[in-house]
């Protein structure tokens, strides 16, 4: 019976820490978008490709010399 005097406060403490961690996660936006990251990896990048660079005429002369 004496162990209950130890276990009940410990259980309340653990429950309090779990509740605090859950409220912190909700307030900081950890649960805002659960599906977005899963679909983001499947989307193509819409960035335009860079045009091919033309070789510089001066760089060819330095290689031949």
PyMOL commands that set and color helices and strands:
alter all, ss='L'
color gray80, all
select helices_A, chain A and resi 3-27+36-40+57-64
alter helices_A, ss='H'
color red, helices_A
deselect
rebuild
show_as cartoon
